[in-house]
């Protein structure tokens, strides 16, 4: 096969890096699909007094980390929301 370029250490490294990246993405997609759904209601506005989103009552950190959180971590956040709603008056 004269058209095939010889494999170099850099090509092997790049292929391994891309395969690992895809494996991590697949794992995140699996975790996201396996746990409770996001409480987002597409009303994304942070209340300056409480630090909570007006729509879903999560903090910026909770919103940012939702996709990488485990199902148990997401459920813990969801369990906090009713109390936040009551205390904040949102």
C-alpha positions in Angstrom: 0.0 0.0 0.0 2.1 2.8 -1.3 -0.5 5.5 -0.5 -0.6 4.8 3.2 1.6 7.2 5.3 3.8 5.5 7.8 2.6 5.7 11.4 4.6 8.0 13.6 4.6 8.3 17.3 2.8 11.7 17.0 0.0 10.1 14.9 -0.4 7.3 17.5 -0.5 9.9 20.3 -3.1 12.0 18.5 -5.2 8.9 17.8 -5.0 7.8 21.4 -5.9 11.3 22.6 -8.9 11.5 20.3 -10.1 8.1 21.3 -9.8 9.0 25.0 -11.7 12.2 24.5 -14.5 10.4 22.7 -14.6 7.8 25.5 -15.0 10.6 28.1 -17.7 12.3 26.0 -19.6 9.0 25.7 -19.4 8.5 29.5 -20.7 12.0 30.2 -23.6 11.4 27.8 -24.3 8.1 29.5 -24.3 9.7 32.9 -26.4 12.6 31.8 -29.0 10.3 30.3 -29.1 8.0 33.3 -30.0 10.5 36.0 -32.7 13.1 36.7 -33.3 15.6 34.0 -32.3 19.2 34.3 -34.8 21.5 36.0 -34.0 24.2 33.4 -37.1 25.9 32.1 -35.3 28.3 29.7 -35.8 31.3 31.9 -32.1 31.9 32.5 -31.7 35.0 34.7 -29.7 35.2 37.9 -31.4 36.9 40.9 -28.7 39.2 42.4 -30.1 38.9 45.9 -30.2 35.1 46.1 -27.6 34.0 43.5 -30.2 31.6 42.1 -31.5 31.3 38.6 -35.0 32.8 38.5 -36.2 29.9 36.3 -34.6 26.8 37.9 -33.3 28.0 41.3 -29.8 26.6 40.7 -26.6 28.5 41.3 -24.2 29.3 38.5 -21.9 26.5 39.7 -24.7 24.0 39.8 -25.8 25.0 36.3 -22.3 24.8 34.9 -21.5 21.5 36.6 -24.8 19.8 35.8 -23.5 18.0 32.8 -20.5 16.6 34.6 -22.3 15.8 37.9 -23.2 12.2 38.8 -26.9 11.3 38.9 -26.7 11.3 42.8 -25.1 14.8 42.8 -27.9 16.0 40.5 -30.6 14.5 42.7 -29.1 16.3 45.7 -29.4 19.6 43.9 -33.0 18.8 42.9 -33.8 18.1 46.5 -32.6 21.6 47.5 -34.8 23.4 45.1 -38.2 23.3 46.9 -36.6 24.9 50.0 -34.9 27.5 47.9 -38.2 28.4 46.2 -39.9 28.8 49.6 -37.1 30.9 51.2 -36.4 33.1 48.1 -39.9 33.9 47.1 -39.0 33.4 43.5 
